[in-house]
Amino acid sequence: MIADRPSQPDPAQAGSVADFVRSLVQLRQWAGQPSLSRLRSLGGQTVTPDGAMVDALPKSTTSHVLRQTDRLPRWDFVRAFVTACLRSCDVPDELIPEELERWRAARTALAEPVAPPPSGAEERTSPAMPPEPREDHALELLSRRVVREEDRARKGLLSGYNIAPVSFGLYADSIRRDDVPGELADDLHSIGRLFTGLRPQRLLVVGASGSGKTVLAIELVLQLLEPFVAADGRPGHPRMVPVRLNAARWTLGRPFEPWLAEQLVQDFGLALEDALRLVRDRRVLPVVDGLDELDPEPSMGSPRRAIGLLTELNRYSDLSGRRPGAVVVTCRADRHAELRAAGVELDNAARIHLHSLTTEQISTYLHARWPDGHLCEKHRDDIHAALSGPAGKAVHTALATPWRLLLTVTAVEAGADPVELLRVDPRTDPREGAVSIGRRLLEAYVPAATGLTPRAALGTPYRSRQVRSWLVHLADHLRWQATRTAEEDRPPPGLTAIDIVPHLLWPIGGRRRVQALHCLCSVIFAVIAMLAFWTGSAVDSPGDLRAGLDPEQLLTLALMAGWVAVATGLSLSPWPAAAGGRADVPRGRRITGGLLGALAGLPVGVLGGLAGLVLTGERIFGPVFAVAAGGTGGLALGAVIGLTAAGRRGAERMTVSEVVRTELVTLVGFGLCGALTGLAPLRLSHAGPVPLAAGVTGAFVLAFTLGVLFKITTGGWSKDAELAHPREALHRNLTIGLAFGLTGGVAAFLVFVMNQDIVESLACAIVGGVTFGLAFGAIAWTRTMIGLVVAAMRGLLPLRLWDFLDWACEARLLRVSGATYQFRHRELQDFLTPSGSAGKGTGRLWAGRRRAGAR
């Protein structure tokens, strides 16, 4: 024990969890009350399960843990916190391990034993989620990803762990009370027990904007899965995995079950076959969040899309087909009233309504966030005074939801005066006063969040005017997306009113302008690629073309022009796809896949080289070169295919017929490049018409086949991927595109060295391969980069948009939801959406704001 400092707290004296937490608080006081920022810096960093380095003591986490006296802190937190406190008062490093052992022993003595799995009567009280005896890898994979995704979403919404107390009321006509086991509290902690006691298991959650519907949905998902989480953090096998879905992604007329399976593939990386099976066997509990976000606001008549989705959900049955299927839906109160007026409800569903926060609940939250002695203690009293003052009704109405309360505390912690924020004339109608306060809080949120989160990267902080301008353009783009979604029969995934998808942001720069520039760039890249091939092959010279074109030259130019036309046509695609998530495959499996691919490609390449030897009559290369060049090309192509295929084990695979049907133009482009590559040595050897036709046709078919293999093995999810970052698909698109080009460059290099020196052949192959990849493979990435540059030049978005989006998530202005970004709250998005710009199209945004964003 460290003896040179009296009154150091002794954790061994803690007889309860509350005493242990108080010992931690006392240890911080003994260390001189170091700030949360200093504790974070002294606590060091830790590695998350997905390999990322994060702070061991984030300020919000530390503040929350020290206030929560009913839960034993994790050992990782205790170890980092005790270490930081001891380092803050210069305790020698050699004495810290002894102190840590004392705290570890005290915590271990208080740790509760792991509860045994339910059995008998207890098991019957939770019939919705009994343990699954049969091992199902797809179900385990889905459970693991749902737990991690919802944990990330919860922390993003709450800025840590602290949340205002959300309570709800149960409509008496919508549930039988005897179906609910035991005494039920009307708060977040009981929502899981409420749902497991429902018969049928159908729940409709209704509440005002910002009342906590999404947080309640997340809590429900986590509570239903919590009993099946083993000690190592991996879920067990629940009978039904709850999955939260964004209702805004559903399109009118789409059957619910195929759409549900499609979301499991897109958001959680399941193979399509597994997703369809789990949906068919009712192993998935759909938690449909945001029914109110399906139709535009303000309402332009009956909410057609919401009515359509409810109709689909009312058709959704259980496995027997004779009872309603289990489902949870959240909806804003005013939209729910519209649906009821239209005679549409979620049939056979229990209905709960989220309550507004009471004055006592607001006070409890503020006391928990700003305890006595906190820097904002005075402001807490000012808010209490406003709630009990002459205009208290208007103030309470404005702060009666967790979202508005979060806006208030964020603004106050950034330095705003709560007296000014909550100022309202007592003679004003309370509703009008609440609207005025709400507008003031929203106006203050972006500057407050910006000020509280200085930009760590590059050293230069963002300015609130910049941030607001960029967010305004993103919000207006989302409204444009909503309009486009309503106009298109099958919009691309992510084109919704709430999802910010990186590879769908290019229209912000101006849809027609960006498409025209992309087409021009693709033509330039394609022409450069063909010129590099023409120069590298050295079959013709410019002088040879002045005397007229012979049939072989015409064929060469036709193939080159055809490939340029294919690349140009692909660049005109309305929505270039950037499909595919992460492929975090173990290195050993990658190496194994590459080796197997190389071994398979070696004999194919050798056979191809020998076939070329026969067709050219040994006039330009001999058997040794044929075997060496063919084997090298086969090794390279096989290794690349093997590396990409390794990331696809157990994931969804397109069939050959699907690839040919959906990617025919791309495959023709592959075939044309193969034909060009095979034509060059045939022309150099002056082969006759029959060998020429046979060689060109064979090369076309071989390249076409390789294109099919590339399409099957690239893209999609790896079975080992955990979570997809919103930009992961875009990054993979560039990687795959360059893989297309450079593997083709290997084949081209082997042709070039027949008639050129190595340096010139290598230069032509690299230039041609890169431009080939950008024009032909990385179409979505190229379109997105062009759109981003144009938007940045017009002052609509920052040039380093990805850094900004990540920072905005850290500042709690945006959040990551699955593989997309979203605004922190829909009210914030609506507030920032400029009025009067609907229908003008993305890119025609306020000229004055463009100048403001550039400053």
N, C-alpha and C positions, 0 to 999 in steps of 0.2 A: 504493500500500500504506500502511496506517496505521502510522506509525513510532513513536508515542509509547507503545506497549506492547510490551515485548520478548517474545520466545518465542511470538509468535502463530503458530499452525500454518499451513503453506503447503500448500494443496491440490495445487499443481502437483507436489509431491514424491511424491504417491500413485502407486505403480506398480501397484496392484491395487484391486479393489473393497474388500477388507478394509482396505487402507491408507486409502482414502477415507473409510470409515465411522469408522475410528479418528481421522482428522483432524476429523471432526464432533464426536466425543467430546472431543477435545483443545480444540476451539474453545469448547465449553461450559465446560471447566475454566478456560480462559484468561479467559472472561467472568465468572468468579467462581462457577461451579457454580450458576446460577439454578435454582430449583425448576421442576418440570414445569408447575405451575400458573402460574408467572410467564411461562414460555415460551409457554404457551397464550394468555395475555392479550396478550403482546407480538407474537405471530405473526399476530394479526388473524383475519379470516374469509375464506372463499372460497365460491364459488358452485358447487353440485353440478350435474350435467347436467340434473336435473329442476327447477332454479331455486331450490333451498333454500339458505339461508345457514348454513354450519357453520364450526366452528373449523378453522383451517388446521393447527393442531398439537394435536390431542387428546392427552391424557396417555398413554393406552394405546398410541396409534400411535407417539408419540415414543419411548416406552420400548422398544417392539418394534423399531423401525428401528435404534436405536442398539446393539441387541444382535445384530442379524442381519447378520453380516459377509460373507455369501455372496451378497448381492443388492444391486444398485446402487439407492439410494433415488431416488424420482421427483424431477424437478426442482422441482415445486411444493413438495414437502416441504423440499428443500434450500434453496430461496429463502426460505421462511418461517422455517426454523430459523436460518439464518445471520443474517437480518434481526433475529430476536428476540434472538439472542446479542449482536449488535452494539449493539442498543438497550439491552440490559440493563446494559452497561458504558458507556453514555452516549457512544457514538461519534456524531459529528455526522451528520445525515441526508444531507448533501451528499456524504459519503465512502462511504456504503453502496452506491450503484450500482456504483462501481469494484470494491469487494470482491465483490459478487455476480457481476460479470463474470469475476473470477478463478475463483470456484467453478464457474461455469457451464462455462468452458473446460476445467477439470480434469475435470468430470463427462463432458463430451462426448467427451473423449479416451478415457475408459474405457468409454463406452457400446458395447454389442455391436451389430453390424449386424443388421438384421431378417433372420431366416432365410428363405430362399426356400421356396416351397411344395414339399411332397414330390413326388418323381417317381420313376419306375422302380421299383426294388426297395423303396425306402422307402415308396412309396405303397402297395405291396402288403402291407406289414406292418400297415397300419391300414385294413383293408377295411371296418370298420364305419362309418367316417365319411369317405368320399371326397368331394372337392369336388363340388358340384352345379353342373353347367354351365348349366342352364336357370334363369333368374331366377324366383323364386317369392316374391311379396310377403308372402303369409301365412306362409311358412316363415321369412323374414327377420324379420317382426314377432314371431313366436313366439320366435325365437332371441334377439332383443334383450331381450325382456321376461324370458325365463328367466335370462339372464346377470345382469340387474340385480336380479331377485328373489333369486336364489341368493347373489349378493354381499351383499345386505342381510341375508339369513338367516344367512350365515356370520359376519358381523361381530356380529350380535346374539347368536349362540351363544357366540362366543369372547371377547367383550368386547374386540375388537381383532383381532390377528393371531396371538397366541401360543397354542399348544395343546400339551397333553401328547402325547408320541409314541404314536400309535395303531398297533398292529401286528396282523397277522392270520395265521392258519394256513390252509393249503389242504388240504381233505380229499382224500386220494389217490384215493379211489374216485369222485370227482365231476368229475374233469377229466383230460384228456390233457395231460401236461406239454409235449409237443412242439407243442401249440397255442399256447403262450405264447412270444412272441418274445423272445430274449435272456435275460440274467440278470434275475431278477425279485426285487426287494427286497420284503419283506413289510410295507410301511408305506403311509401315505396317498399318498405321491408316486408309487407304482407302480400304483394301482388302475385308472387309465385304461388303461395298457398291458395289464394283466391282462384287462380286459374286452374290449378290441379283439382279443385273441388267442383268445377263446373260440369254440368251434363246438359247438353253437349258442350264440348270445349270450344266455344265460340265467344269472343269478347270484342266489344266495341268500346274504344276509349275516346271520349269527347272532351274537349277543353278549349279555352280561349287561346289566342295566339300567344306563345311564350309561356304557357302554363305548365310545360314540362312533359308533353306527350312523348317526345322522342326519348327523353331520359327515362321515362317509365317503361317504354318499349325495350330499351337497352337493359334496364334492371330486370325485366321479366325474362329476357333471353338468358342473362347471366345466372339468375336464380334457378331457372329450370335446369341449367347445365351444371350448376355448382355441385350437386350431390354426386356427380359422376366424374369429378376431377380427382385424379389420383394424387398421391403424395408427390410424385415427380412432375406434376403440372400437366400431365397428358390426360385428356378426357377419357372416360370409360366408354361404355356403349349404351347410351340412352335409346329408348325405343323410338323416340321422335326428336329430331334435332331442330330447335327453334332457329329460324333464319330471318333476320330483319331485311325487308326489301323496300326500296324506294318506289312508292306507287307511281311517281311521275314517269317512270321508265316503261310503264305499260302503255301499249298503243291500242286505240279503239279497234275492236273486232278481233283482237288476238285471243285465242283460247288460253285460259289461265294455266293449265297444267304444262303445255309446251313452253310457255313463257317462264314459268317457275323453274323448269329444268334449265332453260337458257340462262337465267340469272345465276344458277349454281355453277354453270360452266364459266360464265364471264367473271363473276365476282369471287368465286372460291376455287376455280381451277379444276373442278371435277371433270372426268371424262363424260361425254354426252351420254354414253350408254349407262354409266353409273347414275348420273343425274336423273335420267328418265326412269330408271329402276326405283330409285329412292322415292321419287314423286309418285310413281304408280303404286308402290307398296305403302304409301302414306307414312314414310319414315321422316318426313320433313314437316315441321309446323311453320307455315308461312305467317310472319308478322309483318303485315302490310302497313308501312308507316307513311303518313301524309296523303290520305285520300283526297284532301282538299287541294293538293297541289297539282292535280291532274288537269283542271280547267283553269283558264286564265282569270285574272282579277283585274278590274272589277267584273262581276258576273255579267255575261252577255246572253241572258236567257238561262234555260235549264242546264245544269252541269252534265253534259252528255257523256263525257268520258268517265266521270265518277259513277254515273248511273250504269254505264256499260261494265265497269269493273265489278260493281256490286252484283250485277246480274250474273256475271261469271262466278263470283264467290258463292252466290246462292245455289248455283248448280254443283258446286264442289262438294262431293260427298265423302264419307269415310270408305274404308276398304270394302265393306259389305254393299255399298251403294244404296242402303236403305235409310241412312242417317246422315245428318249434316257433317261435313268434314271439319276438323279442327282448324281454326284460323283466328288471328287477332288483327284488328284494323284500328288505326288511329285517325281521327278526323277533327278538324276545327269546328267549333260549336256553330258558327253561322252557316258554314257549308252543310253541316248535318241538318240544320233546320231547313235549308233549301231542299235537301234530299227527302226529308220527311214530308215536306209540302208537295213534292212530286210523287209521293206514294211509294218511295223506294227505301228499304231498310236492309240491314244485314240480318237475314232471317235467323230465328232461333238463337240469337246472341244475347248474352248478358251485356248490359250497358252501364258503364261507370262514367261519371262526370268529374273532371278535376276541379277542385275548389280553388278559389282565389286565396292568396295568402292573407291571414289575419294580421292585425297590428301586432299581436303577441308573437306570431311566427316570424314576422319581419324583425322584431326586436331580438328574438332568439338568434336568428341568423347573424345579425349585426354584432351581437355580443360574442358569438363564436368566432367571427372573422376579425373583429377588433376588440380583444379582451382589454380589461383594465390595464393601463400602462402603455397601450398601443399608441403610436403616433396619431392615429385617426380617432382616438377616443372622443375628442371634442366634437369631431364631425358626426360621430355616432349620436351624440346627444343632440346635435342640431337636427338630425333627421328625426329623432324621437319628438323633438319640439314641433317640427313641421307636421308630423302625423297627428299630434294632439292639439294643434293650433286652430285658428278660425277657419283655415282652408284645408283642414285635415281630411275631409272626405275626398277632395280632389287629389290630394297627395297620396292617400291610400289607394284610390282607384288607379293612379299612375304606377304605383309600386307593387301592385297586388299579384304580380307573376314573377317567377324566378328569373326570367330573362330581363325584365325591367330592373329588378333588384341588382342583377349583375352589372347592367349598364351604369347604375348609380354608383356602386362601390368602385367600379373601374375608373369612372370620372373623378371621384373623390380621391382615390389613391394616386391619381396623376396630378392632383393639385387643385381641382375644381372646388369651388365653394358650394356646399350643399344648400346653403340658404338661397343662393342665386339660382341654382339648378331647380329647386323645388318652389321657387317663388310663384305665387298666383294670387290674384285679387280675390279676397273672400266673397265679394259680391258676384263673381263669375259663376256661371253654372258649373257644377262639379265635373260633368263630363267634358265640357269645353276646356276647363282648367287641366284635367288629366291629359287631354290631347296635346295641349300646349307644353306640359311638362315632358310628355313622351317625346315630342319633337325635339325639345331641348336636349334630352338625354341621348337621343340618336345622333344629334348634331355633334355632341361632345365625345362620342365614343371613339371615332377614328383618331382624332388628335390625342385622346387619352391613351388608347392602345398603342399608338405610335410612340408616344413619349415614354411609356413604361417598358417598351421593348426596343432598346437601341440596336441598331444593326451591327451584328458581330463581325460578319464577313466584310472584307475589304476596308473596314474602318470607317466608312462614311455613312452616317445615319440617314435614314429616309426622312423627308419632310412631310408633314401631315397633308399639305396641299397636294403634293405629288401623289401620296398614297390615295387620297380621296379621289383624285382625278382618274387614276388607273382603275380603282374599284368601280367608279361610275361606268367606265367603258366596259368592264367585265359584266356588270349588272345589265347594261343595255344589250350586250351580246346575248345574255341568257334570255332576255325577252324575245330577241330575234330568233333564238333557237326554238323557243316555244311556238312561235308563229310558223317556222319551217316544219316543225314536227307535225303540226296540225295539217299542213299542206301535203306532206309526203305519206304515201301508203306504208312504206317500210323504211323509216328513218334509220340512219346508222346508230349503233349502240352508243349511248351517252349524249345524244342530241335531245336534251330535255330542258325544261325551264329552270333546273337547279344545278345541273352537273357541269363543271368546268373541266373539260377533257382537253389536255394539251394539243393533241393532233386535230382537234376540231375548232381551235381558236383562230385559224388563219383568216376566216372572213372578216375579222375585225379590221384588217388592213384595207378592206374593200374587196368584195367578192370577185367582181369581174376583173379588177386591176390585178389581184394576186393570181387568178387563174391565167390571165394573159401573160404575166411575167413568168409563171411556172412553165407554161407552154414554150415560151421563148427560150428559157434556160434549158429545158429538156431538149429542144431542137439543137441548141448549141452543144450541149453535152453529147448528144447522139452523133452529131457531125464530127466532133472532136474524136469520139471513139472510133468512128469509121475511118477518119483520116489517119489515126494512129495505126489501125489495122492495115490500111492501104500502104502506108509508109513502111511499116514493119515487114509486111510480106514481100514488098519490092517486086511484085509480079509485073506491074505496069509503071511507066513513068509518064509525066505530063506530055512529053513529046509523042508518046505512042498514041495518045488520044487525038492528036491533030489530024492524023491521016484517016480518021473514021474508026468506027467501032466494029470489031469482029464479034461473032456470037459469044465467045467466052468472056470478052470484056463487057458485052451487054448483060450477060448473066451476072457477072460480078457487081456491076452497078445496080442492077435490078434488086439483087439481094441486099445490097447496102441501103438503097432507097427504101426497100420494104421494111428493113429493121428500123430506120429513122421514122418511118410512118407509124410503126407499131409503138415506138417509144413516145412519139407525139400524141398518139391516141390515148395511151395510158395517162399522160399528163393532163388530159382533158376530163378525167374522171371527176364526177361531181364531189365525191367523198372518198379520197384515197384511204384505204384501210390500213390501220397499224395494229393488227390483231396480235395477240400473244402477251403473256405475262412473263414473270421471271422464270429462269431455268437454273435455280441454285442447285446444280447437280454436284455431288462430290467429285473431287478431282480424279479420283481413281476410276470412277465410272466414265468420266469424260475421256480419260486416256484409253481405257478399254474400248470404248466406242470408236475412238479414232483409229486404234490399231486394227480392230475388226473391219472397219470400213476400208482401211488401206489394204488389208489382206484380200478383201473381196474385190477391190478396184484394181489390184495389181494384175491378175490374169485377164480381166476385161480389157485393161489398157494395153497389155501385151498383144492380145488378139487383135485389137484395133490397129496397133502399129504394124503387125504382120499383114493385116488386110490392106493397109495403105501401101505396104511394100509390094504386094501383088498388083495392086491397081496402078501404081506408078512404074512398074516394070524395073525396079531397082535403078532407075536413071538418075535420081537425086539423093538417095540415101541407101545404105546397105542394111543387112540384117541386124548388125550390132546397134546402129542408131534406131532402127525400128523397135527393137526390144527395149532399149534404154529409154527412148522418148515415150513410147507407149506405156511402159511400166511406170515412169515418173508421173505422167499425166493421170494414169489410173490411181496411183498412190495418193496424189494430191486431191483429186476429186473424191475418192472414196473416203479419205481421212476427214474431209470437211463434212461430207454427208454423215459419216459415223459420229462425229462430234455433235452435230445438231440432233441426230436421232437419239443419242444418249439421253438428252434432256426430255425425250418424249415418252419414255417408258411408262406405261400405265395411264397415259393421258389420251385425250380424244385424238383420233386420227381420221383424216379425210380419206375416203376411198378414191381409187383411181378414177372412177366415173365421176365423182364429185369434183375432183380437181380439173378434169377435162371440161366438164360442163361449166364450171364457174371461172376458170382461169385460162380459157382457150386462147385469148389474144396473147397473154403472157407466154404461154407454151409455144405459140407460133414464133414469137420473138426469140425464144431459146433455140428453136429449130433453125431459124434463119442464121443465127450466129454460128451454129454448128455447121450448117451448109457452107458458109463463108470460110470457116476454118478448114474444112475438108477440100474446098475448091482450090485453095492456093497451091498446095503441093501437086495436085493433079494438073494444074495449068503449067507449073514449073517443069513437070515431066513431059508435057505435051501429050497427055493421055488422049486416047481416041474418044469418040462420042459415047460408046457404051461404058467404058470404065469411068468416064467423067460423070455420066448420069447415075451410075451405080454408086460411086463414091459420094456424090453430093446428096443423093437420097439417103444413103446409109448414115451419113453424118447428121442429116436433118432428124432422122428417126432417133439416133442415139442422143442428140442434144434434147430433143423433145422428151425422151424418157428420163434424162437427167433432171429436166425441169419438173417433171411429175414428182420425182423423188425429193427434190428440194422443197417443193410445196408441201409434201406430206411430212417431212421431217422438221421443217422450220416452223416457227410460230407456236402459239398455244402455250399451255402451262406444263411445267414439269410436275411430276407427282411429288417431288420433294420441295416445291416452292411453298412458302408459308403465306406471305402477303405480297401483293403487287403494288408497287409505288405507281402513282398516276402517270409518271413519265416513262415507266419501264417499257411499255409497248412501243413508244416512239424510239427509245434507244435501241431496242431490238430490231426495229425496222431498218435503222441505219446499219447495224451490224450485219443483218441478213443481206441487205443490198450490197454492201461491200464484199460479203462472201460470194454473192453471185458474180460480181465483177472480177474479183481477183482469182477465183477458180477458173473463170473463163480466160483470164490473162495468162495463167499457167499454160493452158492449151495453145493460146496464141503465141507465147514465147517459144514453145517447141516448134512451131511452124516458122517463126521469124528466123531462128538460128540456121535454118536450111539455106538462107540466102543473104544473111546479114551478120555483122559481128555481134558479140555478146552484149556489149554496152548499149548499142543502138536498139537491139532486140529487147533488152530488159526495159529501157526507157519507154519504148512504144507499148510494151505489154502493161507496164504500170499505169501510164497515162490512159490507155484504152480501158484497162480494168476498172480504175476509179470512176472515170466518166460513165462507163457502162453501168456501174452500180448505182450512181446517182440518178441517171436517166431512166433506168429500167427496174431497179430493185427498191431503192429507198425513196419511193414516190411520196409517201406520206411525210417522211422526214423533210424532204426537199420542199414540199408545199408549205409545211409548217414554218420552216426557217425563212422562206421568202415572205410569208405573211407576217411573221414576227418582225423582220427587218423593216418592212413597209410600215407596219403599225408604229414601230419605234421612231422612224423618220417623220411620221406625222404627229408624234407626240401622244399617241393613244395608249401605248404600253411601254414599259421599260425594256431596253434591249436585253438585259439580263432577267428575262421574265421568270425563269425557273427559280432563281435566287429569291425574287420577290414573292413568288407564291409560297415557297417554303417559309420565308420570314413572316408572311401574313398568317400562316398557320400558327407559328410560334407566338404571334401577337394576338391570337384568338379573333382575328378578323375573318379568316377562312378556316376550314377544317378539312381533313382528308376523310372521305367516305368511300371505302372500298378502293377502287382504282380511279377515283375522280376527286377533284376538289369541289367544295361547296362553300357558300357563305355561312358564317357562324350561325346566323339565324335568318329565316325568310323575311322577317320584318326589316332587318338591316338591308337585305338585298332589295326589297321593294322601296325602302327609303332612298337608296342610292340610285335607283333606276330613274333616269331623266324622264320628265313628262313630255308628251308631245312628240316622241321619236319613234313610236310604234309604227311599223310598216315602212319606215324609210330605209331599212336595210343596214346591216352592220357596216361600219366604215363611214357613214354619213353622220357622224356624231358631232357634238357641239364644237364649233371652230374655236370659240373662246376657251373652252376647257382643254383643247389640244395645246394651246399656247401655255395655259397654266401648268399642264402636266410636263411641259418641256422645261419649265423654269426650275 
